Structure formats: structure tokens, C-alpha cells
Amino acid sequence: MLETAIPENRSRQTATAYTLKARVLRLQSHGAGAMQCAEQAIELFQKVGDAGGQAQALLSLGELFSDQARMADYEAACRQAQDLAKQAGVRWLEARALTLLGSACIYQGKMAEGLESLQKAVEINQALSDRRGLASSSLLAGRVLQASGSSAEAIQRCEQAYAIFHELGEQPMRVAALATLGQLHLERGNLAAARDYSGKGVVLAKAVGQAAQQVRCLLLLAQAELSEGHGQAALDGLLEAKEICEQSDQPAILPEVYRMLAQAYVAVEQPAEAERFALLGREVVDDEDHYSQGTTWFALALVHASTGRVQEAEDAFHHALEDLDAAGEGYEIGEANLEYAQFLMNLGRRKQAKEHLRKAHAAFSDLETQDRLERIAALMEQLE
């Protein structure tokens, strides 16, 4: 590993080496070492007055913040990098900073800001004829378009991005595109397509050593299996994801793995294990991460509901809906409202159940999630 103490008279080449080392360590899932290298690079580039180099190092640091679910820090690093890239007059770097800034905004539920940044990145990349940059910004724009109800355009953009990454031989970005396509199809209820893209993502991520993306694709596969009632198949994939997380530096993904394990154990009727993982998810979640707060509360609500603890389940559902609303995640908001409605129906609270079915319908209508809309229609018919 590179030395940690750098004499001030070292050249830009040393700082560049730190930036490159940070990227390699991140790909190898060595987050702590990568962050140390990125911070050293930023410090040295600042000392030698290289705004462009500092911007690149800041973006590497921002991606590491993203891995740790430190989204406010991720956004701040990207904004600073964008300013420095603009100051240096490096247009391709400004576009990359805008692309990652868009990502940071999306993860925090700031969809309008995210789309604005991504559109600016697209314009710069088109002017530069930068196909890789254009594909990266288009991939993220697809997520925003999906959340905005433009599902067909979202999938089209992501498929175009995948084709470009495939042509350029950009394997890590191919994995990212496969995972995004898997998620888009899952949210539309196209479960066969979701499994296809996510399965390909698992294989490719493993081949190129991308642990975080491998876990992401395994989670998507598990969600598809649970949606079809295949609890054991989901559980098998999630246990593999848990093992990968334990063998690599992936703390940001653990809450999602634990909450999905809780849901899978509910599905296979193992309540003790379900509760254990639901509580583990609550223990490791970041207080400022509304999405993970919401999903882990949701898992705990399902566990309590499955074991007849009515008041505990209701409290957990309320927490889940509050956090998911704050995160602005449409699919999860729909899921939480749908399961809460089913819970209320089982208690004979028909009026409240209808209210939450309507909320679920609104969320899934925006995403065009056909399988969920059909289930809602069937439940509504029972309440008439």
C-alpha cells in the first residue's frame, strides 16, 4: 500500500497515484484504505493548486461516502467537485460531477434537483461526443424518469446506456446498468425480466469482483422471488448476499440485507429468525438514512404482524410510512401501504384499509406496477 505520510514537495503524479489507488481499493471493497488515499490526494492537489485533480479526488471520496450511505456528504463532495471542475475548465469532469451530483440528489429523494443535474450532464456530454459520460448520466436519469411515471422512457434510456457500456467494454458500468434495469422491471411488475437482468448482474459482478453490485443484484432477485411467493429461493440468495457482506467492507448494504432476510424468514414461517434479522437491521441503520429507516421498520412491522403483536406492528407500520414518505421512494411506499392495508383488513378495519389501498394504488400507478395494481383491485373488491 502507498505510504500514508506524503512530503509536501511530492508532485502531481503522486497525488494522481493516490486517486487511482483509491479507485482500485474501492473496487476491491477496501473502503477504509480507499478513503485514506482519496483524502491524501485531495490534500496534495490542493497544495499544488490543481483544481481539476482535486475535483477528481473529491468525486472518488464522494463515491465512498455513497457506499457508506452518507448521502449529505456525497452531495457536498460532488458540489465542490463541480465548482472546481468548472473553475479548471475541464468540461468532461464537470459533466461527471453533475452526474454523480444527480445520483446523490436521487438517493435523498430530491428528484427535481437530480434530474436537473443529470440533464446538464447530458448536454455537456452530447457537446463533447462523450458516449461513456452520456451513458452514465442517461442511466441515472432513467431512475428519475421511472419515479416520475415515465417508465417506458426510463427503460429505453437504461437499455441504451447498457448497449454503450457493452460496446465500450466497461464491465463495472455494465453491471450497474443490469442492476438498474432489474430494478426498473421489478418496480413495473415484470418479474421475469427483473430476474433475467438481475441474474446476469450477479454473474458479471462476481466475475469483475464488484461485491456491492453483486449484493444489490441478489437483493433484486430475492425481491422478485418473494413477489412470486418463492420464500426459500429468496432466502437462499439472501444468505449468499449476507456472506458476501461479511467478507467485504459493505456496511451500507447491511440494513437492506437484514430487512430482506427478515421478510424471507416471515415467508418461510420462521418467526424467531425473522425477528432476529429485523432487529439487526434496526441496529445497523443510519439515523439520517430515511430509506433504510423506513424499510427496516417495514420489515419489523411484517414480523410483528406475522406473530400477532398488533400494537407493535401498527407502530412499526407508522414509522415505516413516515420515513419512506420522507425518502420519496415510490415502490416502497406502495409496498408498505399495501401490506398495512392487508393487516388492517385482517383486523376488520375496512375504512382505514381502503385509505391505505388508495395510497398504494397511487404509488404503483405512477410506476405502472401491474402485479401490485391487480392485487389492490382484488382487495378493493373484497371491501365493497
C-alpha positions as a printed NumPy array, in Angstrom:
array([[  0.   ,   0.   ,   0.   ],
       [  1.146,   3.588,  -0.63 ],
       [  2.717,   5.494,   2.232],
       [  0.37 ,   7.476,   4.446],
       [  2.699,  10.423,   5.069],
       [  3.442,  12.458,   1.961],
       [  6.139,  15.158,   1.925],
       [  4.734,  18.433,   0.596],
       [  7.213,  18.543,  -2.289],
       [  5.788,  15.452,  -3.973],
       [  4.455,  16.014,  -7.494],
       [  1.036,  15.842,  -9.065],
       [  1.923,  12.313, -10.173],
       [  1.917,  11.207,  -6.536],
       [ -1.491,  12.758,  -5.953],
       [ -2.775,  11.11 ,  -9.126],
       [ -1.437,   7.779,  -7.886],
       [ -3.412,   8.236,  -4.675],
       [ -6.603,   8.911,  -6.644],
       [ -6.087,   5.819,  -8.779],
       [ -5.268,   3.732,  -5.734],
       [ -8.474,   4.925,  -4.068],
       [-10.499,   3.751,  -7.068],
       [ -8.802,   0.349,  -7.139],
       [ -9.295,  -0.18 ,  -3.404],
       [-12.963,   0.777,  -3.714],
       [-13.486,  -1.785,  -6.466],
       [-11.799,  -4.344,  -4.202],
       [-14.208,  -3.347,  -1.379],
       [-11.451,  -1.887,   0.832],
       [-13.374,   1.231,   1.838],
       [-11.165,   2.471,   4.674],
       [ -7.96 ,   2.336,   2.641],
       [ -9.673,   3.908,  -0.356],
       [-10.923,   6.811,   1.747],
       [ -7.473,   7.418,   3.203],
       [ -5.971,   7.564,  -0.289],
       [ -8.69 ,   9.894,  -1.589],
       [ -8.229,  12.287,   1.318],
       [ -4.453,  12.324,   0.797],
       [ -4.959,  13.049,  -2.901],
       [ -7.317,  15.951,  -2.161],
       [ -4.828,  17.456,   0.277],
       [ -1.909,  17.219,  -2.127],
       [ -3.808,  18.515,  -5.169],
       [ -4.937,  21.468,  -3.074],
       [ -1.338,  22.213,  -2.065],
       [ -0.115,  22.239,  -5.663],
       [ -3.101,  24.255,  -6.875],
       [ -4.544,  21.628,  -9.228],
       [ -8.311,  22.254,  -9.231],
       [ -9.042,  19.512, -11.774],
       [ -7.085,  16.914,  -9.849],
       [ -8.755,  17.962,  -6.619],
       [-12.166,  17.603,  -8.288],
       [-11.381,  14.041,  -9.412],
       [-10.208,  13.07 ,  -5.944],
       [-13.321,  14.634,  -4.405],
       [-15.521,  12.556,  -6.679],
       [-13.686,   9.41 ,  -5.571],
       [-14.304,  10.456,  -1.97 ],
       [-17.956,  11.163,  -2.773],
       [-18.47 ,   7.675,  -4.172],
       [-17.02 ,   6.257,  -0.955],
       [-19.483,   8.362,   1.041],
       [-22.225,   6.89 ,  -1.153],
       [-21.041,   3.357,  -0.324],
       [-21.437,   4.237,   3.368],
       [-24.905,   5.781,   2.811],
       [-23.533,   9.209,   3.855],
       [-25.626,  10.943,   1.213],
       [-25.353,  14.501,   2.513],
       [-21.536,  14.184,   2.453],
       [-21.764,  12.586,  -1.014],
       [-23.759,  15.56 ,  -2.292],
       [-21.398,  18.102,  -0.706],
       [-18.326,  16.43 ,  -2.266],
       [-19.978,  16.397,  -5.7  ],
       [-20.998,  20.061,  -5.494],
       [-17.46 ,  21.069,  -4.522],
       [-16.033,  18.913,  -7.324],
       [-18.389,  20.507,  -9.848],
       [-17.268,  24.008,  -8.818],
       [-13.593,  23.032,  -9.085],
       [-14.052,  21.323, -12.471],
       [-15.823,  24.412, -13.809],
       [-13.057,  26.608, -12.407],
       [-10.444,  24.426, -14.13 ],
       [-12.395,  24.478, -17.396],
       [-12.495,  20.677, -17.629],
       [-15.876,  20.063, -19.205],
       [-15.894,  16.252, -19.137],
       [-15.07 ,  16.363, -15.438],
       [-17.826,  18.891, -14.791],
       [-20.259,  16.538, -16.526],
       [-19.109,  13.627, -14.358],
       [-19.522,  15.745, -11.216],
       [-23.041,  16.693, -12.334],
       [-23.856,  13.032, -12.987],
       [-22.771,  11.966,  -9.513],
       [-24.49 ,  15.012,  -8.006],
       [-27.665,  13.845,  -9.693],
       [-27.164,  10.437,  -8.103],
       [-26.677,  11.999,  -4.655],
       [-29.887,  14.014,  -5.027],
       [-31.875,  10.994,  -6.223],
       [-30.816,   8.911,  -3.223],
       [-32.084,  11.691,  -0.94 ],
       [-35.424,  11.928,  -2.718],
       [-34.582,  15.242,  -4.406],
       [-35.844,  14.094,  -7.783],
       [-36.243,  17.51 ,  -9.43 ],
       [-32.714,  18.578,  -8.443],
       [-31.351,  15.222,  -9.516],
       [-32.95 ,  15.378, -12.948],
       [-31.754,  18.96 , -13.464],
       [-28.151,  17.956, -12.741],
       [-28.385,  14.917, -14.987],
       [-29.864,  16.911, -17.87 ],
       [-26.972,  19.378, -17.617],
       [-24.546,  16.451, -17.675],
       [-26.282,  15.01 , -20.745],
       [-25.969,  18.355, -22.577],
       [-22.241,  18.623, -21.829],
       [-21.593,  15.002, -22.806],
       [-23.508,  15.434, -26.06 ],
       [-21.484,  18.558, -26.873],
       [-18.263,  16.647, -26.186],
       [-19.463,  13.491, -28.007],
       [-18.569,  11.615, -24.809],
       [-20.53 ,   8.377, -25.181],
       [-19.418,   6.91 , -21.861],
       [-20.38 ,  10.055, -19.958],
       [-23.673,  10.234, -21.822],
       [-24.441,   6.623, -20.933],
       [-23.644,   7.231, -17.242],
       [-25.922,  10.254, -16.976],
       [-28.672,   8.535, -19.006],
       [-28.558,   5.527, -16.668],
       [-29.234,   7.686, -13.634],
       [-31.812,   9.77 , -15.489],
       [-33.69 ,   6.52 , -16.038],
       [-34.21 ,   6.157, -12.288],
       [-35.648,   9.674, -12.073],
       [-37.909,   9.128, -15.067],
       [-39.189,   5.893, -13.518],
       [-40.01 ,   7.686, -10.265],
       [-41.746,  10.414, -12.289],
       [-44.024,   7.911, -14.031],
       [-42.196,   7.714, -17.376],
       [-41.437,   4.002, -17.158],
       [-41.105,   3.25 , -20.876],
       [-38.655,   6.115, -21.454],
       [-36.744,   5.133, -18.31 ],
       [-36.193,   1.577, -19.532],
       [-35.288,   2.804, -23.027],
       [-32.604,   5.122, -21.662],
       [-31.137,   2.413, -19.455],
       [-31.079,  -0.122, -22.292],
       [-29.248,   2.415, -24.461],
       [-26.76 ,   3.005, -21.65 ],
       [-26.199,  -0.749, -21.27 ],
       [-25.559,  -1.117, -25.026],
       [-22.932,   1.642, -24.933],
       [-21.17 ,   0.192, -21.884],
       [-21.198,  -3.24 , -23.539],
       [-19.684,  -1.82 , -26.727],
       [-17.002,   0.088, -24.782],
       [-16.121,  -2.958, -22.663],
       [-16.978,  -1.076, -19.455],
       [-17.705,  -4.105, -17.302],
       [-18.396,  -2.373, -13.935],
       [-20.834,   0.002, -15.624],
       [-22.472,  -2.906, -17.445],
       [-23.155,  -4.387, -14.015],
       [-24.652,  -1.087, -12.827],
       [-26.887,  -0.971, -15.914],
       [-28.04 ,  -4.563, -15.421],
       [-28.904,  -3.855, -11.781],
       [-30.794,  -0.694, -12.702],
       [-32.742,  -2.493, -15.427],
       [-33.536,  -5.276, -12.967],
       [-34.895,  -2.73 , -10.508],
       [-36.932,  -0.859, -13.128],
       [-38.579,  -4.071, -14.309],
       [-39.198,  -5.202, -10.723],
       [-40.955,  -1.925,  -9.981],
       [-43.142,  -2.375, -13.056],
       [-44.045,  -5.907, -12.01 ],
       [-42.171,  -7.521, -14.919],
       [-40.765, -10.243, -12.697],
       [-39.316, -12.474, -15.431],
       [-37.355,  -9.551, -16.891],
       [-36.296,  -8.462, -13.397],
       [-34.886, -11.928, -12.681],
       [-33.158, -12.047, -16.055],
       [-31.334,  -8.731, -15.707],
       [-30.549,  -9.213, -12.012],
       [-29.282, -12.767, -12.591],
       [-26.949, -11.564, -15.335],
       [-25.824,  -8.804, -12.99 ],
       [-24.937, -11.319, -10.256],
       [-22.785, -13.36 , -12.658],
       [-20.979, -10.354, -14.158],
       [-20.461,  -8.609, -10.801],
       [-18.864, -11.764,  -9.4  ],
       [-16.624, -12.074, -12.476],
       [-15.307,  -8.498, -12.171],
       [-15.068,  -8.526,  -8.355],
       [-17.805,  -5.998,  -7.585],
       [-19.141,  -7.173,  -4.24 ],
       [-21.547,  -4.288,  -3.665],
       [-23.239,  -4.688,  -7.038],
       [-23.354,  -8.467,  -6.635],
       [-25.238,  -7.988,  -3.388],
       [-27.534,  -5.412,  -4.995],
       [-28.452,  -7.859,  -7.764],
       [-29.001, -10.674,  -5.27 ],
       [-31.385,  -8.416,  -3.339],
       [-33.337,  -7.668,  -6.512],
       [-33.555, -11.376,  -7.311],
       [-34.815, -12.053,  -3.789],
       [-37.48 ,  -9.368,  -4.126],
       [-38.687, -10.953,  -7.354],
       [-38.789, -14.403,  -5.725],
       [-40.744, -13.074,  -2.719],
       [-43.199, -11.346,  -5.058],
       [-43.944, -14.746,  -6.601],
       [-44.209, -16.49 ,  -3.242],
       [-40.88 , -18.334,  -3.522],
       [-39.687, -17.761,   0.03 ],
       [-36.976, -20.44 ,   0.146],
       [-35.399, -19.347,  -3.143],
       [-35.321, -15.775,  -1.857],
       [-33.779, -16.911,   1.423],
       [-31.007, -18.859,  -0.331],
       [-29.966, -15.804,  -2.343],
       [-30.118, -13.512,   0.675],
       [-27.909, -15.785,   2.772],
       [-25.366, -15.613,  -0.051],
       [-25.648, -11.803,  -0.021],
       [-25.116, -11.771,   3.757],
       [-21.968, -13.886,   3.394],
       [-20.566, -11.504,   0.751],
       [-21.23 ,  -8.516,   3.024],
       [-19.483, -10.207,   5.932],
       [-16.432, -10.975,   3.779],
       [-16.145,  -7.453,   2.351],
       [-16.359,  -3.88 ,   3.574],
       [-20.037,  -3.23 ,   2.755],
       [-21.668,  -1.688,   5.865],
       [-24.086,   0.488,   3.884],
       [-25.849,  -2.534,   2.363],
       [-26.289,  -4.484,   5.603],
       [-29.6  ,  -2.863,   6.684],
       [-31.131,  -3.825,   3.341],
       [-29.782,  -7.386,   3.542],
       [-31.042,  -7.833,   7.095],
       [-34.501,  -6.434,   6.394],
       [-34.869,  -8.657,   3.316],
       [-33.754, -11.675,   5.351],
       [-36.443, -10.811,   7.91 ],
       [-39.075, -10.754,   5.164],
       [-37.836, -14.051,   3.703],
       [-37.954, -15.743,   7.099],
       [-41.536, -14.476,   7.539],
       [-42.343, -16.057,   4.166],
       [-40.915, -19.452,   5.222],
       [-42.605, -19.206,   8.638],
       [-39.507, -18.981,  10.824],
       [-40.577, -16.117,  13.136],
       [-37.617, -16.253,  15.518],
       [-35.079, -15.788,  12.719],
       [-37.322, -13.163,  11.108],
       [-37.355, -11.109,  14.291],
       [-33.613, -11.54 ,  14.819],
       [-32.773, -10.077,  11.422],
       [-35.414,  -7.356,  11.643],
       [-33.858,  -6.171,  14.909],
       [-30.34 ,  -6.442,  13.461],
       [-31.476,  -4.211,  10.613],
       [-32.754,  -1.627,  13.071],
       [-29.437,  -1.742,  14.972],
       [-27.154,  -1.026,  11.997],
       [-29.249,   1.565,  10.145],
       [-28.056,   5.185,   9.931],
       [-30.336,   7.664,  11.726],
       [-30.203,  10.076,   8.766],
       [-30.992,   7.444,   6.127],
       [-34.783,   7.712,   5.765],
       [-34.963,   4.982,   3.128],
       [-33.218,   2.35 ,   5.267],
       [-35.043,   3.553,   8.375],
       [-38.31 ,   3.032,   6.546],
       [-37.518,  -0.359,   5.053],
       [-36.195,  -1.781,   8.324],
       [-39.298,  -0.531,  10.19 ],
       [-41.395,  -2.154,   7.453],
       [-39.642,  -5.495,   7.938],
       [-40.207,  -5.292,  11.691],
       [-43.887,  -4.484,  11.076],
       [-44.261,  -7.619,   8.957],
       [-42.588,  -9.71 ,  11.661],
       [-44.898,  -8.353,  14.402],
       [-47.949,  -8.816,  12.165],
       [-46.992, -12.432,  11.448],
       [-46.756, -13.201,  15.169],
       [-49.972, -11.432,  16.189],
       [-48.401,  -8.482,  18.006],
       [-50.954,  -5.978,  16.767],
       [-49.912,  -2.78 ,  18.54 ],
       [-46.204,  -3.329,  17.866],
       [-46.973,  -3.995,  14.209],
       [-49.119,  -0.866,  13.898],
       [-46.441,   1.309,  15.484],
       [-43.805,  -0.11 ,  13.147],
       [-46.022,   0.447,  10.076],
       [-46.488,   4.096,  11.09 ],
       [-42.728,   4.59 ,  11.478],
       [-42.101,   2.905,   8.134],
       [-44.591,   5.063,   6.239],
       [-43.269,   8.256,   7.82 ],
       [-39.667,   7.509,   6.85 ],
       [-40.487,   6.209,   3.368],
       [-42.571,   9.303,   2.649],
       [-39.576,  11.415,   3.684],
       [-37.3  ,   9.362,   1.409],
       [-39.703,   9.692,  -1.537],
       [-39.3  ,   6.055,  -2.621],
       [-42.493,   5.283,  -4.557],
       [-42.212,   1.492,  -4.803],
       [-41.506,   1.009,  -1.096],
       [-44.265,   3.49 ,  -0.163],
       [-46.653,   1.402,  -2.235],
       [-45.479,  -1.851,  -0.636],
       [-45.784,  -0.508,   2.902],
       [-49.276,   0.895,   2.306],
       [-50.395,  -2.327,   0.62 ],
       [-49.186,  -4.581,   3.442],
       [-50.586,  -2.211,   6.077],
       [-53.948,  -2.292,   4.283],
       [-53.894,  -6.122,   4.329],
       [-53.042,  -6.002,   8.052],
       [-55.978,  -3.631,   8.709],
       [-58.34 ,  -5.815,   6.668],
       [-57.402,  -8.797,   8.816],
       [-58.411,  -6.741,  11.859],
       [-61.75 ,  -5.771,  10.27 ],
       [-60.796,  -2.085,   9.981],
       [-62.232,  -1.688,   6.494],
       [-62.341,   2.115,   6.232],
       [-58.658,   2.522,   7.149],
       [-57.72 ,  -0.37 ,   4.884],
       [-59.381,   1.365,   1.917],
       [-57.461,   4.557,   2.658],
       [-54.109,   2.765,   2.514],
       [-55.099,   0.764,  -0.552],
       [-55.776,   4.071,  -2.314],
       [-52.33 ,   5.317,  -1.308],
       [-50.743,   2.099,  -2.542],
       [-52.685,   2.415,  -5.8  ],
       [-51.396,   5.967,  -6.313],
       [-47.777,   4.863,  -5.797],
       [-47.995,   1.814,  -8.058],
       [-49.981,   3.656, -10.738],
       [-47.101,   6.112, -11.119],
       [-44.723,   3.188, -11.594],
       [-47.15 ,   1.11 , -13.698],
       [-46.594,  -1.885, -11.394],
       [-49.184,  -4.203, -12.901],
       [-48.979,  -7.143, -10.487],
       [-49.452,  -4.888,  -7.466],
       [-52.308,  -2.964,  -9.12 ],
       [-54.088,  -6.27 ,  -9.765],
       [-53.672,  -7.3  ,  -6.135],
       [-55.028,  -3.929,  -4.955],
       [-58.051,  -4.272,  -7.255],
       [-58.78 ,  -7.73 ,  -5.821],
       [-58.562,  -6.42 ,  -2.238],
       [-60.762,  -3.431,  -3.048],
       [-63.373,  -5.814,  -4.45 ],
       [-63.377,  -7.714,  -1.143],
       [-64.075,  -4.454,   0.693],
       [-67.029,  -3.428,  -1.492]])
